[in-house]
């Protein structure tokens, strides 16, 4: 009888320990670092047939500035909402070759996963806009590749947005919220690393804290002119600097 009690006690201990190990996080704060390959971004700006003036500018740029730059942001979340906020919005003076939007970090993004709603504050052409829309449609394909990020085991997923923009994400199911940096979401866990290879930019979680986040902290941005995504894209098209290269600009602006 005594032996049976000992065995039962060991079973309970092992079971409790197992549940403790698989406890899923549903609230906290993530600090992301956005890393940009400035030389690659600048080269993309030159286009397929760069002018000699553009090439001279590019070579001067490479001799003057570092290849990589970083911008910091935070993502606060609970079980059904998240708020992405830039800490650093702009690169240092001179680093932003030809003022490429990918070199900035100006969006405040609120996501309500319960209602599949996304509310983003975007700064463009010196004005603030509030864009309210459904959460972004991303076609994900899970892979078997894993990687540890910020102390969490993450699994790779390959994604597609806007029918042609390739995305690589690493997510963890140890955080039971389907969120991520900017407006990226839709995986069975939190995205802790996300890359846009064509745009030469990657967001990586550096720290994750699991202190409870009060609902009053996760609120949508309100300052700005209300505008639809279609209206904002029309505004972008009207203010284009590069002729009719709308697809390229759409990737930079609306992929975020």
NORTA-V983770 format. One record per run of one state. SS is the DSSP state (H for helix, E for strand, L for the rest). FROM is the first residue (numbers start at 1). TO is the last residue. If there is no record, write none. Layout:
BEGIN
ss->SS from->FROM to->TO
ss->SS from->FROM to->TO
END
This chain:
BEGIN
ss->L from->1 to->1
ss->H from->2 to->21
ss->L from->22 to->24
ss->E from->25 to->25
ss->L from->26 to->27
ss->E from->28 to->37
ss->H from->38 to->46
ss->L from->47 to->51
ss->H from->52 to->64
ss->L from->65 to->67
ss->E from->68 to->77
ss->L from->78 to->80
ss->E from->81 to->86
ss->L from->87 to->96
ss->H from->97 to->99
ss->L from->100 to->100
ss->H from->101 to->103
ss->L from->104 to->107
ss->E from->108 to->112
ss->L from->113 to->116
ss->E from->117 to->124
ss->L from->125 to->126
ss->E from->127 to->134
ss->L from->135 to->138
ss->E from->139 to->149
ss->L from->150 to->151
ss->E from->152 to->161
ss->L from->162 to->164
ss->E from->165 to->172
ss->L from->173 to->174
ss->E from->175 to->175
ss->L from->176 to->189
ss->E from->190 to->196
ss->H from->197 to->199
ss->L from->200 to->200
ss->E from->201 to->209
ss->L from->210 to->214
ss->H from->215 to->217
ss->L from->218 to->224
ss->E from->225 to->227
ss->L from->228 to->228
ss->H from->229 to->238
ss->L from->239 to->245
ss->H from->246 to->254
ss->L from->255 to->256
END
